[in-house]
Amino acid sequence: MSVSDDRPADYDLAERWDPVVNEYVDALADLDEFLRVCAELTGFDVPELRSTGMADEHHRTTLAHRVRDEHALVHLWYVGAWPGEAPSSARAHDQGLVWRTFHAVPPGSAAPGHGSWAEAPRGAAAPDNGGEGR
């Protein structure tokens, strides 16, 4: 899977050849490039990714892993964790893009309020009791 149509098919998210220093360098070491690539992969634009407050933390997490792939980056942003690992913080989980995708609040991250159990969830129809008062 190519990151963008204007990149060669063998473009590697992890590295690129730098002829000046004659070695491979990390293409995602630059935070702005990291966010640009992640925006393209996740479908959220750079300001939306920044608004999660997780850009720096996710960038550090990515740099800590030698192997990079598009699926891992998407997983990191949507779930708040590198695949196979626990979230780097409770905030990473709570700010996962998965919650924004379906306009939900992560369980346990915000108190629903006293008596909220007595009302139908947001967007749900009230239950029909068949006309019986219970």
PAKOLKE-261966 format. One record per residue: residue in one letter; x, y, z of N, C-alpha, C in turn. Coordinates in pm, whole numbers, padded with zeros to 5 digits, always signed. Layout:
<rs>
AXYZXYZXYZ ...
</rs>
This chain:
<rs>
M+00085-00118+00000+00000+00000+00000+00089+00122+00000 S+00072+00207-00093+00151+00328-00103+00085+00440-00024 V+00164+00524+00039+00111+00634+00119+00043+00736+00030 S+00099+00761-00086+00044+00862-00174+00074+00824-00318 D-00012+00866-00409+00007+00833-00550+00132+00898-00607 D+00183+01004-00545+00301+01069-00598+00431+01013-00541 R+00422+00905-00466+00541+00840-00412+00563+00708-00485 P+00687+00666-00499+00712+00538-00566+00652+00423-00486 A+00623+00315-00556+00560+00199-00491+00647+00140-00381 D+00780+00155-00392+00869+00098-00292+00903+00196-00180 Y+00829+00307-00171+00852+00404-00065+00832+00337+00070 D+00925+00354+00157+00920+00292+00288+00895+00400+00392 L+00791+00382+00472+00762+00480+00576+00875+00492+00677 A+00950+00386+00695+01051+00386+00799+01177+00461+00759 E+01218+00452+00634+01347+00507+00598+01346+00567+00459 R+01444+00651+00435+01471+00702+00300+01621+00720+00288 W+01670+00709+00167+01814+00725+00143+01847+00872+00130 D+01944+00916+00207+01990+01055+00199+02129+01053+00136 P+02139+01096+00009+02269+01091-00058+02373+01185+00003 V+02329+01290+00071+02424+01384+00131+02504+01316+00242 V+02433+01245+00330+02503+01176+00440+02533+01032+00403 N+02488+00988+00284+02514+00855+00231+02467+00744+00325 E+02347+00761+00379+02289+00658+00465+02139+00676+00471 Y+02073+00576+00529+01929+00584+00547+01897+00672+00667 V+01794+00753+00654+01748+00836+00766+01600+00808+00788 D+01555+00835+00906+01416+00811+00941+01328+00919+00878 A+01241+00878+00786+01155+00973+00716+01052+01036+00808 L+01021+00970+00918+00919+01021+01009+00979+01092+01130 A+01108+01117+01128+01172+01184+01242+01121+01327+01258 D+01083+01389+01147+01029+01525+01151+00881+01518+01190 L+00842+01590+01294+00704+01587+01343+00605+01629+01235 D+00635+01731+01160+00542+01777+01056+00521+01672+00948 E+00629+01604+00907+00617+01497+00808+00537+01380+00866 F+00564+01349+00992+00490+01243+01061+00341+01273+01059 L+00303+01395+01094+00162+01433+01097+00101+01434+00957 R+00176+01476+00857+00125+01476+00720+00094+01334+00675 V+00187+01242+00701+00166+01102+00663+00048+01045+00741 C+00041+01071+00870-00067+01018+00954-00203+01074+00912 A-00207+01199+00874-00333+01259+00827-00380+01186+00702 E-00289+01157+00613-00325+01087+00490-00374+00945+00521 L-00313+00881+00618-00350+00744+00652-00481+00734+00731 T-00504+00829+00820-00619+00819+00911-00747+00881+00856 G-00733+00975+00762-00851+01045+00712-00886+01168+00794 F-00809+01196+00898-00824+01317+00978-00716+01414+00933 D-00745+01543+00927-00642+01636+00882-00546+01668+00997 V-00436+01734+00962-00332+01763+01061-00385+01842+01181 P-00466+01948+01161-00520+02017+01280-00604+01925+01370 E-00680+01834+01310-00759+01740+01392-00668+01648+01471 L-00561+01601+01409-00467+01515+01482-00400+01592+01594 R-00362+01715+01567-00301+01797+01671-00398+01824+01786 S-00527+01839+01754-00627+01871+01857-00646+01758+01957 T-00601+01638+01924-00611+01528+02021-00513+01547+02135 G-00411+01630+02113-00307+01648+02215-00208+01533+02219 M-00217+01442+02122-00135+01322+02124-00023+01323+02019 A-00008+01430+01943+00090+01432+01833+00231+01401+01882 D+00277+01470+01984+00413+01448+02033+00430+01308+02091 E+00332+01264+02171+00342+01132+02233+00339+01021+02127 H+00251+01033+02029+00245+00932+01923+00371+00937+01836 H+00426+01054+01817+00550+01067+01741+00663+00995+01815 R+00674+01017+01947+00777+00949+02027+00757+00798+02024 T+00632+00754+02034+00602+00610+02030+00648+00551+01897 T+00618+00620+01789+00657+00572+01656+00809+00564+01643 L+00878+00666+01690+01024+00667+01680+01088+00558+01767 A+01020+00515+01871+01073+00411+01958+01067+00272+01894 H+00991+00259+01788+00978+00129+01720+01058+00131+01590 R+01143+00034+01575+01227+00028+01456+01144+00003+01331 V+01053-00090+01339+00971-00125+01224+00848-00035+01222 R+00821+00024+01108+00703+00109+01093+00622+00057+00976 D+00495+00056+00992+00409+00029+00878+00281+00109+00893 E+00211+00120+00785+00091+00204+00782-00015+00155+00878 H-00029+00024+00890-00131-00032+00979-00102+00002+01125 A+00026-00002+01163+00063+00031+01300+00034+00177+01332 L+00061+00265+01236+00035+00408+01258-00115+00434+01272 V-00194+00373+01188-00340+00390+01197-00390+00334+01330 H-00341+00219+01368-00380+00157+01496-00345+00249+01612 L-00225+00306+01608-00180+00396+01714-00276+00514+01730 W-00315+00576+01619-00403+00693+01627-00546+00656+01667 Y-00598+00546+01615-00737+00511+01643-00756+00448+01780 V-00660+00368+01825-00675+00296+01951-00594+00358+02065 G-00490+00430+02030-00406+00492+02131-00291+00403+02176 A-00265+00297+02102-00159+00204+02138-00093+00148+02013 W+00037+00119+02026+00106+00049+01919+00052-00094+01917 P+00033-00155+01803-00022-00291+01798+00053-00387+01889 G-00021-00461+01969+00037-00559+02060+00084-00502+02191 E+00067-00372+02212+00110-00309+02337-00010-00240+02402 A+00005-00213+02530-00098-00137+02602-00088+00010+02560 P-00197+00085+02575-00188+00229+02545-00075+00293+02623 S-00010+00391+02561+00102+00457+02626+00057+00539+02747 S-00071+00574+02753-00127+00647+02866-00280+00635+02860 A-00345+00666+02971-00492+00667+02971-00542+00772+02874 R-00471+00881+02866-00510+00988+02774-00502+00942+02629 A-00401+00860+02596-00388+00809+02460-00512+00728+02422 H-00559+00648+02514-00681+00569+02490-00801+00661+02473 D-00816+00755+02564-00932+00845+02562-00935+00935+02439 Q-00819+00968+02385-00812+01057+02268-00804+00979+02136 G-00821+00847+02143-00818+00766+02021-00921+00813+01920 L-00884+00809+01794-00974+00856+01688-01098+00770+01676 V-01093+00648+01729-01211+00561+01722-01332+00628+01787 W-01308+00700+01897-01420+00764+01967-01475+00880+01887 R-01388+00955+01821-01433+01067+01737-01508+01017+01614 T-01469+00901+01566-01530+00847+01445-01679+00827+01462 F-01720+00773+01578-01864+00755+01597-01920+00841+01709 H-01854+00953+01735-01904+01056+01828-01942+00997+01962 A-01850+00920+02019-01876+00857+02148-01778+00909+02252 V-01809+00882+02376-01722+00914+02486-01660+00781+02532 P-01529+00775+02548-01466+00650+02592-01522+00607+02727 P-01554+00480+02743-01607+00432+02870-01513+00465+02986 G-01570+00517+03091-01494+00548+03211-01416+00678+03206 S-01424+00751+03097-01345+00875+03088-01422+00997+03138 A-01553+00988+03142-01634+01100+03189-01756+01044+03260 A-01787+01102+03372-01905+01056+03447-02031+01093+03369 P-02125+01000+03357-02247+01029+03282-02343+01123+03356 G-02327+01133+03485-02415+01221+03562-02520+01143+03639 H-02560+01198+03751-02656+01133+03838-02790+01112+03767 G-02840+00990+03772-02970+00958+03713-02967+00937+03563 S-02850+00940+03502-02844+00925+03356-02894+00787+03312 W-02890+00690+03398-02938+00556+03365-03088+00554+03340 A-03159+00653+03388-03305+00656+03375-03349+00707+03238 E-03257+00759+03159-03292+00812+03028-03230+00725+02918 A-03297+00722+02803-03245+00646+02689-03113+00708+02644 P-03019+00625+02596-02893+00679+02545-02917+00778+02432 R-02824+00871+02416-02832+00968+02308-02855+00898+02175 G-02954+00943+02100-02982+00888+01968-03066+00762+01969 A-03096+00708+02086-03175+00586+02094-03322+00622+02117 A-03408+00541+02063-03551+00561+02084-03587+00513+02224 A-03683+00579+02285-03730+00537+02417-03797+00401+02404 P-03778+00312+02501-03838+00178+02493-03990+00186+02496 D-04051+00096+02422-04198+00088+02417-04241-00018+02517 N-04315+00024+02618-04361-00069+02721-04494-00133+02686 G-04537-00120+02564-04665-00180+02522-04785-00115+02588 G-04771+00010+02628-04881+00082+02688-04902+00052+02835 E-04822-00038+02890-04835-00071+03032-04746+00020+03115 G-04798+00068+03221-04717+00149+03313-04643+00058+03407 R-04516+00062+03405-04436-00025+03493-04357+00056+03588 
</rs>
